[in-house]
Amino acid sequence: MKKHIPKLLLIAGLMALVSPSAGADERVTKVADLKPVQLNGGKIKVTTTINMISDLVQNVGGNRVQVTGLMGPGVDPHLYKASARDVRSIQDAHLIFYNGLHLEGKMVDLLERSPKAIAVTDAIPRRQLITPPGGFIGIAGLQDPHVWFDVPLWKHTVLIVRDALTRVDPAGRAIYANNAAAYQKKLDALHQRVDKMMKGVPRRQRVLITAHDAFSYFGRKYGVEVRGIQGISTVAEAGTKDIQDLATFIVERKIPAVFIESSVPKRTVEAVVQATRARGSDLKIGGELFSDAAGSPGTREGTYIGMVEHNARTISEALRGK
């Protein structure tokens, strides 16, 4: 059963994002309203939501920031509820970064009411966002929030983090600028590697099937057809007909592998595998992908770059039959 965010809340959030005088590809952010903070030799205290943003802020902020992430590996942000500790972390922070576009569904009101909370997706031109049929979480006009799987698109978020950190800590301006430029170069190199891996898969075999449709940006950027069993948000549940229809598609297209996700239960993917095998298919689970959360701290997959590279390699090898 689908759950909906109250419409009045959504309207208020959307009005806060878009300026009446802004062009179609411009967004109003709260960065300009940020004020410098008194550090007294300490670090900028930053609270983040998903761990891809934690990694982003750490790369740009370097030694001048202390990052507290609310959502670790394996956490589904669509269903996440803020704890009392999370609320204190948000209140105590000098700066908060979250994804926006209603990814953090149950925390939207808390984040949008905070004057020091910055949605990193506000940096992305609106014309480059994907609006799924029927909208995200079933509300027309809401865009897909899984922007991090288009690496050049994610590069935009580096700049809004740089600018927000500079507003609250002007003394660190040069450091933030240098770190941001260096990180963007790393993202350029990542994009080239991912593009090469996906082009190594024959076009007809470039079909990515996962538990929920978190990979539309990846598919658009790297020429991959994407199917999600549960739809674009894990709030929705897949029915028997969804699974049977997908099984038929897989058998007809002779797709070799489907994928599970680290932050989504694998039962729906396993149900699809069973349905295809009942039709004589030898469908395999091609591996685990990181979708709404990166891997564990201290691992390569715990970084944004490592997570994306892991996904691309896993998808490429499984779809090529390796």
C-alpha positions as CSV (number, residue, x, y, z in Angstrom):
1,M,0.0,0.0,0.0
2,K,1.4,3.4,-0.9
3,K,1.8,6.1,1.7
4,H,1.6,9.8,0.9
5,I,3.1,12.9,2.3
6,P,0.4,15.4,3.2
7,K,-0.3,17.6,0.1
8,L,-0.1,20.8,2.1
9,L,3.4,19.9,3.2
10,L,4.5,19.0,-0.3
11,I,3.1,22.3,-1.7
12,A,4.9,24.3,1.0
13,G,8.2,22.4,0.3
14,L,7.9,23.0,-3.5
15,M,7.2,26.7,-3.0
16,A,10.3,27.0,-0.9
17,L,12.4,25.5,-3.6
18,V,11.2,27.5,-6.6
19,S,11.3,31.2,-6.8
20,P,8.4,33.0,-8.7
21,S,11.0,35.0,-10.6
22,A,13.3,32.0,-11.3
23,G,13.8,30.6,-14.7
24,A,12.9,27.0,-15.6
25,D,16.4,25.8,-14.7
26,E,17.1,27.9,-11.6
27,R,16.4,27.1,-8.0
28,V,16.4,29.2,-4.9
29,T,18.6,27.8,-2.2
30,K,19.1,28.8,1.4
31,V,22.9,29.2,1.0
32,A,22.7,33.0,0.6
33,D,21.0,33.3,4.0
34,L,23.7,31.4,5.9
35,K,25.7,33.4,8.4
36,P,29.4,32.9,9.5
37,V,29.7,31.0,12.8
38,Q,32.2,31.5,15.6
39,L,34.4,28.4,15.7
40,N,36.9,29.4,18.5
41,G,39.5,27.0,17.0
42,G,37.0,24.1,16.5
43,K,35.5,22.5,13.4
44,I,32.3,23.2,11.5
45,K,29.8,20.7,12.8
46,V,27.9,19.2,9.9
47,T,25.0,16.8,10.0
48,T,24.1,14.8,6.9
49,T,21.4,12.3,6.0
50,I,22.5,9.6,3.5
51,N,26.1,8.5,3.6
52,M,26.8,9.5,0.0
53,I,26.3,13.1,1.2
54,S,28.5,12.5,4.3
55,D,31.3,11.4,2.0
56,L,30.7,14.4,-0.3
57,V,31.0,16.9,2.6
58,Q,34.1,15.2,4.0
59,N,35.8,15.4,0.6
60,V,35.0,19.1,0.3
61,G,35.4,20.1,3.9
62,G,38.5,18.1,4.7
63,N,40.0,18.8,8.2
64,R,37.8,21.8,8.8
65,V,34.6,19.8,9.2
66,Q,33.2,17.3,11.7
67,V,30.6,15.2,9.9
68,T,27.8,13.3,11.6
69,G,25.7,11.1,9.3
70,L,22.2,10.1,10.3
71,M,21.8,7.2,7.9
72,G,24.5,4.5,7.6
73,P,25.0,1.5,5.4
74,G,21.9,-0.6,4.6
75,V,19.5,2.2,5.7
76,D,16.5,3.0,3.5
77,P,16.0,6.8,3.5
78,H,12.4,6.5,2.1
79,L,11.3,4.9,5.4
80,Y,13.7,6.4,7.8
81,K,12.3,8.1,10.9
82,A,14.3,10.6,12.9
83,S,15.2,9.6,16.5
84,A,15.6,12.0,19.4
85,R,19.3,11.8,18.9
86,D,18.9,12.7,15.3
87,V,16.9,15.8,16.2
88,R,19.6,16.9,18.7
89,S,22.2,16.4,16.0
90,I,20.3,18.6,13.7
91,Q,19.7,21.2,16.3
92,D,23.4,21.3,17.4
93,A,24.9,21.4,13.8
94,H,26.3,24.5,12.3
95,L,25.1,23.2,8.9
96,I,22.9,20.4,7.6
97,F,23.1,18.8,4.2
98,Y,20.3,16.5,2.8
99,N,19.4,15.2,-0.6
100,G,16.0,16.8,-1.0
101,L,13.4,15.9,-3.7
102,H,11.6,14.1,-0.9
103,L,14.1,11.3,-0.7
104,E,14.1,11.6,3.1
105,G,10.3,11.3,3.1
106,K,9.5,11.1,6.8
107,M,12.0,13.9,7.6
108,V,11.0,16.4,5.0
109,D,9.2,18.8,7.4
110,L,12.0,18.7,10.0
111,L,14.7,19.5,7.4
112,E,12.8,22.1,5.4
113,R,11.9,24.1,8.5
114,S,15.6,24.4,9.5
115,P,17.3,27.6,8.1
116,K,20.7,25.9,8.2
117,A,19.6,22.8,6.2
118,I,20.7,22.7,2.5
119,A,19.3,20.3,-0.1
120,V,22.2,19.4,-2.3
121,T,19.9,18.7,-5.2
122,D,19.0,22.4,-5.3
123,A,22.3,22.8,-7.3
124,I,21.0,20.6,-10.2
125,P,19.3,22.3,-13.1
126,R,15.7,21.3,-13.0
127,R,15.6,20.4,-16.7
128,Q,18.1,17.6,-16.0
129,L,15.9,15.9,-13.3
130,I,13.8,12.9,-14.2
131,T,10.0,13.2,-13.5
132,P,8.6,9.6,-13.5
133,P,5.1,8.9,-14.9
134,G,2.7,9.7,-12.0
135,G,5.5,11.5,-10.1
136,F,7.7,10.3,-7.3
137,I,5.8,8.6,-4.4
138,G,2.7,8.8,-6.6
139,I,2.5,12.6,-6.6
140,A,2.5,14.2,-10.1
141,G,5.4,16.5,-10.8
142,L,7.7,15.3,-8.1
143,Q,11.1,14.3,-9.5
144,D,13.1,11.1,-9.0
145,P,15.6,11.9,-6.1
146,H,18.2,9.2,-7.0
147,V,20.5,11.7,-8.8
148,W,23.8,10.3,-7.5
149,F,23.9,7.6,-10.2
150,D,24.5,10.1,-12.9
151,V,28.0,11.1,-12.0
152,P,28.2,14.3,-14.0
153,L,24.9,15.3,-12.5
154,W,26.2,14.6,-9.0
155,K,29.1,17.0,-9.7
156,H,26.7,19.9,-9.3
157,T,26.3,19.1,-5.6
158,V,30.0,19.6,-5.0
159,L,29.5,23.3,-5.7
160,I,26.6,23.9,-3.3
161,V,28.5,22.2,-0.5
162,R,31.6,24.3,-1.2
163,D,29.5,27.5,-1.2
164,A,27.6,26.7,2.0
165,L,30.7,25.8,3.9
166,T,32.3,29.0,2.7
167,R,29.4,31.1,3.9
168,V,29.6,29.7,7.5
169,D,33.4,29.5,7.5
170,P,34.8,32.3,5.3
171,A,38.3,31.6,6.6
172,G,38.3,28.2,4.9
173,R,37.4,29.6,1.4
174,A,40.6,28.6,-0.3
175,I,40.6,25.1,1.2
176,Y,37.0,24.4,0.2
177,A,37.6,25.7,-3.3
178,N,40.7,23.6,-3.8
179,N,39.1,20.5,-2.3
180,A,36.0,20.9,-4.5
181,A,38.0,21.3,-7.6
182,A,40.1,18.2,-6.8
183,Y,37.0,16.1,-6.0
184,Q,35.3,17.1,-9.3
185,K,38.4,15.9,-11.2
186,K,38.0,12.5,-9.4
187,L,34.3,12.4,-10.4
188,D,35.3,13.1,-14.0
189,A,37.6,10.1,-13.9
190,L,34.9,8.0,-12.3
191,H,32.4,8.9,-15.0
192,Q,34.9,7.8,-17.7
193,R,35.5,4.4,-16.0
194,V,31.8,3.7,-15.6
195,D,31.0,4.7,-19.1
196,K,33.7,2.4,-20.5
197,M,32.4,-0.5,-18.3
198,M,28.8,-0.2,-19.5
199,K,29.8,0.2,-23.1
200,G,31.5,-3.1,-22.8
201,V,28.1,-4.8,-22.4
202,P,26.3,-5.5,-25.7
203,R,23.4,-3.1,-26.0
204,R,20.7,-5.7,-26.1
205,Q,22.0,-7.1,-22.8
206,R,22.1,-3.8,-21.0
207,V,18.9,-4.4,-18.9
208,L,19.2,-3.7,-15.2
209,I,16.5,-5.2,-13.0
210,T,16.6,-4.5,-9.2
211,A,14.2,-4.4,-6.3
212,H,13.1,-0.8,-6.8
213,D,13.7,1.7,-9.6
214,A,16.6,3.7,-8.1
215,F,18.7,3.6,-11.3
216,S,16.8,5.7,-13.8
217,Y,19.6,8.3,-13.8
218,F,22.2,5.6,-14.3
219,G,20.2,4.1,-17.1
220,R,19.7,7.4,-18.9
221,K,23.4,8.4,-18.6
222,Y,25.0,5.1,-19.5
223,G,22.5,3.6,-22.0
224,V,20.9,1.0,-19.7
225,E,17.3,-0.1,-19.7
226,V,16.1,-0.1,-16.1
227,R,13.3,-2.0,-14.5
228,G,12.4,-1.9,-10.8
229,I,10.1,-4.5,-9.2
230,Q,8.7,-2.2,-6.6
231,G,8.7,1.0,-8.5
232,I,10.6,4.2,-7.7
233,S,10.1,4.2,-4.0
234,T,10.3,1.4,-1.5
235,V,7.1,2.7,0.1
236,A,5.2,0.9,-2.6
237,E,5.1,-2.9,-2.6
238,A,5.2,-5.2,-5.6
239,G,2.2,-7.4,-6.3
240,T,2.0,-10.9,-7.8
241,K,1.1,-9.5,-11.2
242,D,4.1,-7.2,-11.2
243,I,6.4,-10.2,-10.5
244,Q,4.8,-12.4,-13.1
245,D,4.9,-9.7,-15.8
246,L,8.5,-9.0,-15.1
247,A,9.3,-12.8,-15.2
248,T,7.7,-13.0,-18.6
249,F,9.8,-10.0,-19.8
250,I,13.0,-11.6,-18.5
251,V,12.4,-14.9,-20.2
252,E,11.5,-13.2,-23.5
253,R,14.6,-11.0,-23.5
254,K,16.9,-13.8,-22.3
255,I,18.2,-11.6,-19.5
256,P,21.0,-13.5,-17.6
257,A,20.9,-11.7,-14.2
258,V,18.9,-9.5,-11.8
259,F,20.3,-7.7,-8.8
260,I,19.6,-7.3,-5.1
261,E,20.2,-4.0,-3.2
262,S,22.0,-3.5,0.1
263,S,19.2,-1.3,1.6
264,V,16.1,-3.2,0.3
265,P,15.0,-6.7,1.4
266,K,15.7,-9.3,-1.3
267,R,12.5,-11.2,-1.1
268,T,10.9,-9.6,-4.2
269,V,14.0,-10.3,-6.3
270,E,14.0,-13.9,-5.2
271,A,10.3,-14.1,-6.1
272,V,11.1,-13.0,-9.6
273,V,13.9,-15.6,-9.9
274,Q,11.6,-18.3,-8.8
275,A,8.9,-17.2,-11.3
276,T,11.4,-17.2,-14.2
277,R,12.8,-20.6,-13.3
278,A,9.2,-22.0,-13.3
279,R,9.3,-20.9,-17.0
280,G,12.5,-22.8,-17.6
281,S,14.9,-19.8,-17.3
282,D,18.3,-20.0,-15.6
283,L,18.2,-16.5,-14.2
284,K,20.8,-15.7,-11.6
285,I,21.2,-13.0,-9.0
286,G,24.1,-11.1,-10.4
287,G,25.3,-9.5,-7.1
288,E,24.4,-6.9,-4.6
289,L,24.2,-3.2,-5.6
290,F,24.3,-0.2,-3.4
291,S,21.3,2.0,-4.1
292,D,20.0,4.3,-1.4
293,A,23.0,3.9,0.8
294,A,26.7,3.4,0.3
295,G,28.7,0.6,2.0
296,S,30.3,0.4,5.5
297,P,32.7,3.1,6.7
298,G,36.4,2.3,6.0
299,T,35.6,0.2,2.9
300,R,36.0,1.3,-0.7
301,E,32.2,0.8,-1.2
302,G,31.7,3.1,1.8
303,T,32.7,6.1,-0.4
304,Y,30.6,7.5,-3.2
305,I,33.3,6.8,-5.8
306,G,33.8,3.2,-4.6
307,M,30.1,2.6,-4.4
308,V,29.4,3.7,-8.0
309,E,32.4,1.8,-9.3
310,H,31.4,-1.3,-7.5
311,N,27.9,-1.1,-9.0
312,A,29.1,-0.6,-12.5
313,R,31.6,-3.5,-12.3
314,T,29.0,-5.8,-10.8
315,I,26.4,-4.9,-13.4
316,S,28.8,-5.1,-16.3
317,E,30.3,-8.5,-15.4
318,A,26.9,-10.1,-14.6
319,L,25.2,-8.9,-17.8
320,R,28.2,-10.2,-19.8
321,G,27.7,-13.6,-18.2
322,K,30.8,-13.5,-16.0
